[in-house]
Amino acid sequence: MIHDKLSQIPGRIRELREIEEISAIDMARDIGADPADYERYETGEKDIPVSALYKIAACLGVDATVLLTGEEARMESAAVCRAGQGVEVERYPGYEFASLAYNFKGRIMEPLLVYLDPSKPEAAAVRHWGQEFNYVIEGRVRVTVGKRSYVLAAGDSIYFDAALPHRQAAVDGPARFITIIQENLR
């Protein structure tokens, strides 16, 4: 069921973009993506990075929840996410993300539960505006920020400038961590 929802995201984006009469080239420019990569986002050939998903939502004037689930976020004062009920946001090789606050209206940060699979290749470093916080729940995670790497164990955390190239990788087996991303959508 989660994968069904994931496969619907590109179509939702394309449909909303066309309703708003924004060309694919203009959208790519507005979110800072290569036009060919953006086309692959809309066809589902390429996974949409979290940062791009939120920029697309901002350009379309909708909450990212609309893109993720096809429904508006409903909660204004509090949103509960029960164990195993987060909405899958994206998958890079070796990463699985679940949004933990997808149903909160107007959120200014995105808390995600991340599972790292060490049997898959490491993802390339990413960068986005804003700040990021990672808290390791289980396993060990190597977090690379800029040119420095930090190995974190369960209970350890790191807070960093997300404009620096960064990535996470499992060390010695699978790992889970919480990441909270606060982006300044420039």
MDAnalysis code that builds the backbone (N, CA, C; Angstrom):
import MDAnalysis as mda
import numpy as np

u = mda.Universe.empty(558, n_residues=186, atom_resindex=np.repeat(np.arange(186), 3), trajectory=True)
u.add_TopologyAttr("name", ["N", "CA", "C"] * 186)
u.add_TopologyAttr("resid", np.arange(1, 187))
u.add_TopologyAttr("resname", ["MET", "ILE", "HIS", "ASP", "LYS", "LEU", "SER", "GLN", "ILE", "PRO", "GLY", "ARG", "ILE", "ARG", "GLU", "LEU", "ARG", "GLU", "ILE", "GLU", "GLU", "ILE", "SER", "ALA", "ILE", "ASP", "MET", "ALA", "ARG", "ASP", "ILE", "GLY", "ALA", "ASP", "PRO", "ALA", "ASP", "TYR", "GLU", "ARG", "TYR", "GLU", "THR", "GLY", "GLU", "LYS", "ASP", "ILE", "PRO", "VAL", "SER", "ALA", "LEU", "TYR", "LYS", "ILE", "ALA", "ALA", "CYS", "LEU", "GLY", "VAL", "ASP", "ALA", "THR", "VAL", "LEU", "LEU", "THR", "GLY", "GLU", "GLU", "ALA", "ARG", "MET", "GLU", "SER", "ALA", "ALA", "VAL", "CYS", "ARG", "ALA", "GLY", "GLN", "GLY", "VAL", "GLU", "VAL", "GLU", "ARG", "TYR", "PRO", "GLY", "TYR", "GLU", "PHE", "ALA", "SER", "LEU", "ALA", "TYR", "ASN", "PHE", "LYS", "GLY", "ARG", "ILE", "MET", "GLU", "PRO", "LEU", "LEU", "VAL", "TYR", "LEU", "ASP", "PRO", "SER", "LYS", "PRO", "GLU", "ALA", "ALA", "ALA", "VAL", "ARG", "HIS", "TRP", "GLY", "GLN", "GLU", "PHE", "ASN", "TYR", "VAL", "ILE", "GLU", "GLY", "ARG", "VAL", "ARG", "VAL", "THR", "VAL", "GLY", "LYS", "ARG", "SER", "TYR", "VAL", "LEU", "ALA", "ALA", "GLY", "ASP", "SER", "ILE", "TYR", "PHE", "ASP", "ALA", "ALA", "LEU", "PRO", "HIS", "ARG", "GLN", "ALA", "ALA", "VAL", "ASP", "GLY", "PRO", "ALA", "ARG", "PHE", "ILE", "THR", "ILE", "ILE", "GLN", "GLU", "ASN", "LEU", "ARG"])
u.atoms.positions = np.array([
    [0.825, -1.186, 0.000],
    [0.000, 0.000, 0.000],
    [0.869, 1.249, 0.000],
    [1.962, 1.251, 0.763],
    [2.855, 2.412, 0.782],
    [3.435, 2.625, -0.610],
    [3.832, 1.540, -1.282],
    [4.432, 1.698, -2.605],
    [3.410, 2.221, -3.617],
    [2.117, 1.855, -3.450],
    [1.078, 2.405, -4.317],
    [1.015, 3.925, -4.170],
    [1.047, 4.407, -2.919],
    [1.009, 5.849, -2.677],
    [2.241, 6.523, -3.279],
    [3.400, 5.887, -3.115],
    [4.637, 6.440, -3.670],
    [4.543, 6.571, -5.182],
    [3.991, 5.566, -5.830],
    [3.934, 5.590, -7.289],
    [2.968, 6.650, -7.807],
    [2.084, 7.156, -6.959],
    [1.117, 8.168, -7.378],
    [1.660, 9.591, -7.284],
    [2.752, 9.796, -6.575],
    [3.295, 11.142, -6.370],
    [3.653, 11.823, -7.693],
    [4.387, 11.180, -8.602],
    [4.721, 11.867, -9.862],
    [3.491, 12.343, -10.632],
    [2.442, 11.521, -10.691],
    [1.224, 11.912, -11.395],
    [0.528, 13.100, -10.740],
    [0.534, 13.115, -9.402],
    [-0.061, 14.259, -8.700],
    [0.687, 15.537, -9.029],
    [2.007, 15.449, -9.032],
    [2.821, 16.624, -9.333],
    [2.533, 17.124, -10.746],
    [2.552, 16.219, -11.697],
    [2.304, 16.601, -13.094],
    [0.919, 17.233, -13.239],
    [-0.091, 16.599, -12.632],
    [-1.458, 17.112, -12.735],
    [-1.575, 18.516, -12.130],
    [-1.036, 18.712, -10.934],
    [-1.114, 20.038, -10.297],
    [-0.315, 21.078, -11.080],
    [0.844, 20.671, -11.608],
    [1.652, 21.602, -12.397],
    [0.886, 22.057, -13.630],
    [0.219, 21.102, -14.293],
    [-0.552, 21.444, -15.490],
    [-1.760, 22.317, -15.151],
    [-2.418, 22.045, -14.031],
    [-3.549, 22.883, -13.598],
    [-3.086, 24.312, -13.366],
    [-1.910, 24.459, -12.770],
    [-1.356, 25.787, -12.488],
    [-0.712, 26.422, -13.718],
    [-0.700, 25.671, -14.833],
    [-0.127, 26.140, -16.095],
    [1.341, 26.549, -15.952],
    [2.099, 25.691, -15.292],
    [3.541, 25.880, -15.135],
    [4.211, 24.835, -16.030],
    [5.119, 25.275, -16.878],
    [5.804, 24.306, -17.739],
    [6.790, 23.490, -16.899],
    [7.123, 22.309, -17.403],
    [8.092, 21.454, -16.714],
    [9.449, 22.153, -16.633],
    [9.804, 22.882, -17.676],
    [11.090, 23.602, -17.686],
    [11.091, 24.698, -16.630],
    [9.983, 25.426, -16.514],
    [9.899, 26.471, -15.487],
    [9.950, 25.869, -14.081],
    [9.260, 24.746, -13.880],
    [9.281, 24.097, -12.570],
    [10.698, 23.638, -12.229],
    [11.373, 23.034, -13.190],
    [12.749, 22.590, -12.953],
    [13.618, 23.776, -12.539],
    [13.488, 24.882, -13.264],
    [14.264, 26.078, -12.932],
    [13.924, 26.574, -11.530],
    [12.628, 26.641, -11.210],
    [12.191, 27.182, -9.933],
    [12.653, 26.348, -8.741],
    [12.804, 25.042, -8.927],
    [13.259, 24.205, -7.808],
    [14.761, 23.926, -7.862],
    [15.420, 24.459, -8.883],
    [16.869, 24.281, -8.997],
    [17.281, 22.897, -9.453],
    [16.444, 22.258, -10.279],
    [16.747, 20.911, -10.776],
    [17.107, 20.953, -12.257],
    [17.885, 20.000, -12.670],
    [18.176, 19.810, -14.083],
    [16.858, 19.437, -14.774],
    [16.519, 20.060, -15.903],
    [15.248, 19.752, -16.580],
    [15.053, 18.262, -16.894],
    [16.126, 17.588, -17.282],
    [16.002, 16.153, -17.583],
    [15.680, 15.363, -16.310],
    [16.319, 15.726, -15.194],
    [16.012, 15.068, -13.920],
    [14.571, 15.343, -13.521],
    [14.127, 16.583, -13.697],
    [12.752, 16.914, -13.338],
    [11.760, 16.078, -14.153],
    [12.014, 15.929, -15.436],
    [11.136, 15.099, -16.278],
    [11.073, 13.670, -15.729],
    [12.224, 13.156, -15.270],
    [12.252, 11.798, -14.704],
    [11.503, 11.736, -13.371],
    [11.470, 12.848, -12.605],
    [10.648, 12.886, -11.385],
    [9.188, 12.665, -11.757],
    [8.723, 13.378, -12.775],
    [7.309, 13.318, -13.147],
    [6.914, 12.005, -13.809],
    [7.860, 11.304, -14.392],
    [7.535, 10.008, -15.000],
    [7.726, 8.860, -14.010],
    [8.317, 9.174, -12.858],
    [8.565, 8.133, -11.863],
    [9.831, 7.346, -12.113],
    [10.631, 7.764, -13.109],
    [11.879, 7.068, -13.415],
    [12.965, 7.378, -12.397],
    [12.818, 8.500, -11.691],
    [13.826, 8.912, -10.716],
    [13.122, 9.313, -9.427],
    [13.660, 8.853, -8.294],
    [13.095, 9.226, -7.003],
    [13.246, 10.718, -6.776],
    [12.239, 11.310, -6.155],
    [12.235, 12.745, -5.897],
    [12.851, 12.997, -4.527],
    [13.951, 13.743, -4.465],
    [14.552, 14.042, -3.161],
    [13.578, 14.834, -2.278],
    [13.681, 14.640, -0.981],
    [12.813, 15.339, -0.036],
    [12.853, 16.835, -0.279],
    [14.046, 17.390, -0.449],
    [14.152, 18.840, -0.625],
    [13.422, 19.286, -1.888],
    [13.511, 18.510, -2.978],
    [12.811, 18.859, -4.216],
    [11.304, 18.745, -4.034],
    [10.854, 17.730, -3.305],
    [9.428, 17.551, -3.074],
    [8.832, 18.770, -2.374],
    [9.522, 19.293, -1.387],
    [9.002, 20.456, -0.658],
    [9.085, 21.734, -1.490],
    [10.088, 21.840, -2.331],
    [10.159, 22.997, -3.233],
    [9.042, 22.939, -4.268],
    [8.761, 21.744, -4.773],
    [7.674, 21.576, -5.741],
    [6.351, 21.963, -5.084],
    [6.125, 21.482, -3.873],
    [4.883, 21.813, -3.160],
    [4.751, 23.324, -2.996],
    [5.850, 23.988, -2.639],
    [5.808, 25.440, -2.457],
    [5.478, 26.138, -3.778],
    [6.078, 25.699, -4.877],
    [5.794, 26.300, -6.185],
    [4.342, 26.096, -6.595],
    [3.764, 24.964, -6.194],
    [2.384, 24.660, -6.552],
    [1.386, 25.255, -5.558],
    [1.902, 25.812, -4.451],
    [1.034, 26.427, -3.457],
    [0.226, 25.430, -2.643],
    [0.798, 24.230, -2.442],
    [0.110, 23.203, -1.649],
    [1.049, 22.701, -0.556],
    [0.469, 22.089, 0.458],
    [1.253, 21.415, 1.488],
    [1.834, 20.151, 0.862],
    [3.024, 19.771, 1.253],
    [3.648, 18.557, 0.707],
    [2.783, 17.318, 0.937],
    [1.928, 17.341, 1.954],
    [1.036, 16.213, 2.217],
    [0.140, 15.925, 1.020],
    [-0.273, 16.954, 0.298],
    [-1.097, 16.757, -0.896],
    [-0.337, 15.916, -1.912],
    [0.945, 16.186, -2.082],
    [1.744, 15.410, -3.033],
    [1.964, 13.988, -2.520],
    [2.174, 13.841, -1.208],
    [2.463, 12.532, -0.630],
    [1.252, 11.608, -0.588],
    [0.099, 12.170, -0.227],
    [-1.067, 11.316, 0.036],
    [-2.260, 11.593, -0.860],
    [-2.276, 12.730, -1.544],
    [-3.433, 13.104, -2.334],
    [-4.508, 13.788, -1.508],
    [-4.225, 14.022, -0.237],
    [-5.177, 14.668, 0.657],
    [-4.502, 15.838, 1.358],
    [-5.314, 16.786, 1.797],
    [-4.794, 17.917, 2.568],
    [-4.423, 17.457, 3.973],
    [-3.388, 18.062, 4.548],
    [-3.100, 17.854, 5.965],
    [-4.288, 18.389, 6.750],
    [-4.653, 17.709, 7.822],
    [-5.865, 18.084, 8.540],
    [-5.620, 18.663, 9.926],
    [-4.518, 18.335, 10.534],
    [-4.322, 18.675, 11.935],
    [-3.661, 20.045, 12.082],
    [-4.174, 20.833, 13.028],
    [-3.633, 22.170, 13.261],
    [-2.941, 22.302, 14.605],
    [-3.408, 21.581, 15.622],
    [-2.798, 21.731, 16.940],
    [-1.850, 20.589, 17.267],
    [-2.130, 19.386, 16.770],
    [-1.256, 18.238, 17.014],
    [-1.581, 17.153, 15.997],
    [-0.582, 16.416, 15.602],
    [-0.778, 15.291, 14.689],
    [-0.028, 14.087, 15.246],
    [-0.740, 13.021, 15.494],
    [-0.152, 11.790, 16.021],
    [0.152, 10.867, 14.856],
    [1.310, 10.247, 14.893],
    [1.678, 9.246, 13.895],
    [1.988, 7.961, 14.658],
    [1.135, 6.978, 14.532],
    [1.313, 5.703, 15.236],
    [2.456, 4.899, 14.611],
    [3.029, 4.010, 15.396],
    [4.149, 3.169, 14.955],
    [3.819, 2.503, 13.630],
    [4.718, 2.628, 12.682],
    [4.566, 1.993, 11.378],
    [3.597, 2.689, 10.434],
    [3.068, 3.854, 10.827],
    [2.060, 4.525, 10.010],
    [2.576, 5.761, 9.276],
    [3.864, 6.050, 9.332],
    [4.402, 7.191, 8.598],
    [4.220, 6.993, 7.105],
    [4.164, 8.093, 6.376],
    [3.998, 8.030, 4.926],
    [5.382, 8.015, 4.292],
    [5.631, 6.999, 3.460],
    [6.914, 6.888, 2.780],
    [7.091, 8.085, 1.859],
    [8.257, 8.734, 1.975],
    [8.496, 9.959, 1.224],
    [9.321, 9.693, -0.011],
    [10.400, 9.010, 0.105],
    [11.276, 8.770, -1.033],
    [12.174, 7.612, -0.691],
    [12.840, 7.098, -1.685],
    [13.820, 6.056, -1.422],
    [15.025, 6.304, -2.305],
    [16.157, 6.469, -1.659],
    [17.432, 6.436, -2.354],
    [17.944, 5.028, -2.151],
    [18.892, 4.571, -2.960],
    [19.458, 3.248, -2.686],
    [20.003, 3.223, -1.260],
    [19.521, 2.283, -0.466],
    [20.004, 2.141, 0.904],
    [19.244, 2.957, 1.938],
    [18.373, 3.874, 1.517],
    [17.599, 4.709, 2.436],
    [16.112, 4.406, 2.276],
    [15.396, 4.348, 3.373],
    [13.936, 4.332, 3.348],
    [13.477, 5.403, 4.326],
    [12.640, 6.319, 3.873],
    [12.166, 7.444, 4.680],
    [10.673, 7.319, 4.934],
    [10.232, 7.659, 6.145],
    [8.801, 7.754, 6.445],
    [8.556, 9.089, 7.131],
    [7.632, 9.878, 6.589],
    [7.277, 11.165, 7.181],
    [6.450, 10.917, 8.431],
    [6.831, 11.549, 9.525],
    [6.154, 11.342, 10.798],
    [5.174, 12.464, 11.144],
    [5.131, 13.516, 10.339],
    [4.234, 14.646, 10.624],
    [3.451, 15.050, 9.376],
    [3.250, 14.107, 8.476],
    [2.620, 14.402, 7.191],
    [1.223, 15.016, 7.318],
    [0.552, 14.798, 8.434],
    [-0.826, 15.259, 8.560],
    [-0.957, 16.583, 9.319],
    [0.158, 17.261, 9.588],
    [0.116, 18.544, 10.303],
    [0.141, 19.689, 9.299],
    [-0.822, 20.568, 9.376],
    [-0.919, 21.707, 8.453],
    [0.184, 22.726, 8.716],
    [0.764, 23.248, 7.663],
    [1.700, 24.363, 7.764],
    [2.972, 24.067, 8.524],
    [3.402, 22.817, 8.535],
    [4.621, 22.500, 9.297],
    [5.827, 23.217, 8.705],
    [6.758, 23.570, 9.571],
    [7.957, 24.304, 9.149],
    [9.199, 23.431, 9.234],
    [9.013, 22.192, 9.623],
    [10.105, 21.229, 9.626],
    [9.530, 19.868, 9.274],
    [10.382, 18.960, 8.863],
    [9.937, 17.634, 8.453],
    [10.671, 16.573, 9.257],
    [9.986, 15.933, 10.233],
    [10.604, 14.819, 10.945],
    [10.412, 13.523, 10.144],
    [11.495, 12.804, 9.948],
    [11.458, 11.571, 9.165],
    [12.130, 10.445, 9.943],
    [11.575, 9.252, 9.824],
    [12.219, 8.057, 10.338],
    [12.975, 7.466, 9.153],
    [14.256, 7.210, 9.335],
    [15.095, 6.727, 8.239],
    [15.660, 5.361, 8.591],
    [15.548, 4.440, 7.654],
    [16.156, 3.115, 7.789],
    [17.272, 3.027, 6.766],
    [18.463, 2.637, 7.223],
    [19.610, 2.492, 6.326],
    [19.898, 1.014, 6.126],
    [19.936, 0.592, 4.897],
    [20.215, -0.794, 4.532],
    [21.652, -0.868, 4.016],
    [22.545, -1.475, 4.797],
    [23.953, -1.499, 4.391],
    [24.242, -2.390, 3.188],
    [23.283, -3.229, 2.788],
    [23.520, -4.099, 1.636],
    [23.322, -3.354, 0.318],
    [22.792, -2.143, 0.382],
    [22.580, -1.331, -0.813],
    [23.699, -0.295, -0.920],
    [23.979, 0.192, -2.127],
    [25.043, 1.196, -2.286],
    [24.707, 2.484, -1.530],
    [25.747, 3.150, -1.078],
    [25.554, 4.428, -0.396],
    [25.046, 5.474, -1.374],
    [24.148, 6.311, -0.896],
    [23.627, 7.407, -1.713],
    [24.674, 8.507, -1.812],
    [24.577, 9.285, -2.859],
    [25.470, 10.436, -3.033],
    [25.125, 11.495, -1.990],
    [26.067, 12.358, -1.720],
    [25.828, 13.463, -0.794],
    [24.769, 14.392, -1.369],
    [23.972, 14.981, -0.489],
    [22.942, 15.945, -0.885],
    [23.192, 17.245, -0.143],
    [22.551, 18.297, -0.608],
    [22.586, 19.567, 0.092],
    [21.268, 20.268, -0.153],
    [20.837, 21.003, 0.829],
    [19.612, 21.780, 0.716],
    [19.711, 22.926, 1.706],
    [18.866, 23.932, 1.533],
    [18.892, 25.058, 2.453],
    [18.358, 24.632, 3.802],
    [18.737, 25.347, 4.821],
    [18.203, 25.097, 6.150],
    [19.155, 24.324, 7.030],
    [18.580, 23.659, 8.005],
    [19.354, 22.924, 8.998],
    [18.776, 21.528, 9.144],
    [19.591, 20.628, 9.700],
    [19.160, 19.246, 9.858],
    [19.656, 18.697, 11.182],
    [18.833, 17.849, 11.785],
    [19.149, 17.183, 13.040],
    [18.965, 15.690, 12.825],
    [19.933, 14.872, 13.240],
    [19.833, 13.409, 13.159],
    [20.022, 12.836, 14.557],
    [19.151, 11.887, 14.946],
    [19.238, 11.203, 16.234],
    [19.172, 9.711, 15.960],
    [20.227, 8.981, 16.332],
    [20.313, 7.555, 16.038],
    [19.491, 6.762, 17.052],
    [18.616, 5.896, 16.531],
    [17.763, 5.050, 17.368],
    [18.399, 3.688, 17.577],
    [18.905, 3.107, 16.489],
    [19.558, 1.805, 16.615],
    [20.631, 1.661, 15.542],
    [21.635, 0.857, 15.850],
    [22.753, 0.673, 14.946],
    [23.756, 1.812, 15.065],
    [24.642, 1.845, 14.088],
    [25.636, 2.923, 14.036],
    [25.550, 3.576, 12.665],
    [25.666, 4.903, 12.669],
    [25.511, 5.674, 11.440],
    [26.728, 6.578, 11.266],
    [27.306, 6.527, 10.069],
    [28.368, 7.478, 9.731],
    [27.699, 8.651, 9.020],
    [27.830, 9.825, 9.611],
    [27.263, 11.039, 9.029],
    [28.437, 11.865, 8.518],
    [28.416, 12.159, 7.231],
    [29.456, 12.981, 6.629],
    [28.851, 14.339, 6.324],
    [29.477, 15.368, 6.864],
    [29.046, 16.752, 6.644],
    [30.265, 17.501, 6.131],
    [30.173, 17.997, 4.904],
    [31.336, 18.623, 4.305],
    [32.432, 17.583, 4.156],
    [33.595, 17.853, 4.709],
    [34.727, 16.928, 4.591],
    [34.947, 16.083, 5.841],
    [34.094, 16.264, 6.865],
    [34.255, 15.525, 8.124],
    [33.206, 14.443, 8.250],
    [33.605, 13.338, 8.845],
    [32.689, 12.236, 9.122],
    [32.629, 11.977, 10.618],
    [31.443, 11.607, 11.069],
    [31.193, 11.327, 12.483],
    [30.479, 9.990, 12.561],
    [30.921, 9.095, 13.424],
    [30.227, 7.832, 13.625],
    [29.395, 7.980, 14.891],
    [28.087, 7.796, 14.728],
    [27.139, 7.960, 15.825],
    [26.520, 6.609, 16.171],
    [26.344, 6.370, 17.469],
    [25.695, 5.152, 17.956],
    [24.324, 5.518, 18.517],
    [23.543, 4.511, 18.861],
    [22.211, 4.746, 19.418],
    [22.306, 5.744, 20.570],
    [21.466, 6.761, 20.511],
    [21.443, 7.809, 21.529],
    [22.259, 9.029, 21.167],
    [23.128, 8.917, 20.150],
    [23.941, 10.059, 19.710],
    [23.145, 10.894, 18.715],
    [23.525, 12.166, 18.589],
    [22.851, 13.037, 17.634],
    [23.845, 14.017, 17.021],
    [23.417, 14.635, 15.939],
    [24.210, 15.656, 15.265],
    [23.254, 16.695, 14.684],
    [23.662, 17.953, 14.715],
    [22.888, 19.070, 14.164],
    [23.829, 19.797, 13.226],
    [23.394, 20.109, 11.995],
    [24.329, 20.699, 11.046],
    [23.641, 21.598, 10.025],
    [24.460, 22.364, 9.337],
    [24.035, 23.242, 8.247],
    [23.822, 22.366, 7.016],
    [22.568, 22.229, 6.582],
    [22.235, 21.321, 5.484],
    [22.661, 21.842, 4.117],
    [23.152, 23.081, 4.048],
    [23.673, 23.602, 2.783],
    [25.020, 22.956, 2.457],
    [25.649, 22.340, 3.462],
    [26.892, 21.605, 3.224],
    [26.542, 20.232, 2.658],
    [27.358, 19.697, 1.751],
    [27.080, 18.349, 1.247],
    [27.087, 17.368, 2.424],
    [26.078, 16.508, 2.486],
    [26.004, 15.567, 3.597],
    [25.356, 14.257, 3.160],
    [25.659, 13.216, 3.923],
    [25.055, 11.905, 3.692],
    [25.218, 11.059, 4.945],
    [24.406, 10.024, 5.017],
    [24.465, 9.094, 6.132],
    [24.640, 7.683, 5.568],
    [25.346, 6.840, 6.314],
    [25.541, 5.451, 5.899],
    [25.568, 4.571, 7.144],
    [25.009, 3.375, 7.013],
    [25.031, 2.410, 8.113],
    [26.447, 1.882, 8.290],
    [26.816, 1.652, 9.530],
    [28.125, 1.084, 9.865],
    [27.869, -0.250, 10.565],
    [28.423, -1.322, 10.071],
    [28.313, -2.645, 10.716],
    [26.887, -3.161, 10.829],
    [26.048, -2.959, 9.847],
    [24.696, -3.501, 9.887],
    [23.636, -2.431, 9.728],
    [22.369, -2.842, 9.692],
    [21.265, -1.893, 9.502],
    [21.222, -0.853, 10.632],
    [20.642, 0.288, 10.324],
    [20.532, 1.347, 11.330],
    [19.244, 2.129, 11.091],
    [18.730, 2.725, 12.167],
    [17.562, 3.605, 12.079],
    [17.878, 4.892, 12.812],
    [17.427, 6.000, 12.236],
    [17.591, 7.282, 12.906],
    [16.438, 8.199, 12.557],
    [16.249, 9.184, 13.402],
    [15.261, 10.232, 13.153],
    [16.027, 11.415, 12.575],
    [15.515, 11.989, 11.516],
    [16.077, 13.232, 11.009],
    [14.969, 14.276, 11.021],
    [15.326, 15.464, 11.423],
    [14.386, 16.583, 11.382],
    [15.018, 17.628, 10.481],
    [14.330, 17.920, 9.380],
    [14.838, 18.849, 8.383],
    [14.021, 20.127, 8.450],
    [14.701, 21.235, 8.594],
    [14.052, 22.541, 8.548],
    [14.682, 23.261, 7.377],
    [13.884, 23.503, 6.357],
    [14.407, 24.142, 5.159],
    [13.929, 25.564, 5.054],
    [14.815, 26.404, 4.600],
    [14.452, 27.758, 4.208],
    [14.287, 27.709, 2.706],
    [13.064, 27.686, 2.231],
    [12.837, 27.582, 0.786],
    [13.087, 28.939, 0.156],
    [14.273, 29.141, -0.353],
    [14.666, 30.424, -0.928],
    [13.972, 30.681, -2.227],
])
